[in-house]
Amino acid sequence: MNRKSRRGVVALVALLAAGAFTTPAAGSTNAVADTIAGDRATVREYPGRLVLANARDRDPVQVTAYCGEWARVQVNAPHAMATPVGWVLRANLTKASKPGGLDGVPERCGIDADRWRDWVGAINAPFHSVRKVTVDGSTGWRRITFGTGVHLTASAECTPSLNYTRVGDGPDVVDAGQRVRLDLAKVSYRYVTVDGSVALISAPRAGQSYGVWSFVPSKCLQPKGREHVYFDEPVAQLENIGGLELGKSYSDATIRARGCSAGLLSPVRPSFGYWPDPEPDNRPACPV
């Protein structure tokens, strides 16, 4: 990385630490009152993308926009949440899940796409990425689709919680009042928050196959069958990942042809993985 690029990395990290990237407020125009239906609903920074919190059953919300099957909400929760603003599936709302439930709510796709900048300090892999692994004696590049498996330290403090909160003069804090019982033999790591104190994980409830997004102190995460919490193998970020099949191995030449760069380890939390979507000029050269 050249000196100019390194200065760019340091400058953006400083902005992240200072909270320079602010969360857009949920507007009140054409807002529709609703409630969360079901035991929880993941609140995401953008439809289908980064999980930021969990809304709880019967939490009152104001629906301010929709995009396909997603609704943008302001959650008026009686419990701790790092952010009450984000996107939930319409199916997780009492009224919006029904025909006509979004009447009068504007369609506003495309907003909030960069909110991850204010939340993520390190992630288990860059977006649109592949890693070089050996499977059944064959070495090649495979698409990364989910987090690395991890162990959690056995202690009450490391029991997952549905939410965490931010403290103005201190580190992020997991909410001890929202602990959730999950199968801790099947934990996957996704990201650590900007200050590095809290990690987002996924684990299923006992007897279920799908994961529940939850939060633990990042110090609870232990590598599982590898040296680091994140991927040990070389990781490349592609300009064009479309058409690459899951579970299939690809050659160095194929990766180069799609325009690639190396994953950039987080400048502030390198032991937890990569900096999400860094500026292209800051990315190291393609590793093949």
Salt bridges, closest charged atoms under 4 A:
ASP39 OD2 - ARG205 NH2 2.95
GLU45 OE2 - ARG49 NE 3.76
ASP57 OD2 - ARG58 NE 3.65
ASP59 OD2 - HIS79 NE2 2.63
ASP112 OD2 - ARG72 NE 2.69
ASP112 OD2 - ARG115 NH1 3.80
ASP118 OD2 - ARG166 NH1 3.83
GLU157 OE2 - LYS219 NZ 3.18
ASP172 OD1 - ARG166 NE 3.78
GLU227 OE2 - HIS228 NE2 3.97
ASP232 OD1 - HIS228 ND1 2.92
GLU233 OE1 - ARG131 NH1 3.14
GLU233 OE1 - ARG226 NH1 3.76
ASP252 OD1 - LYS132 NZ 3.06
ASP277 OD1 - ARG283 NH2 3.01
GLU279 OE2 - ARG117 NH2 3.33
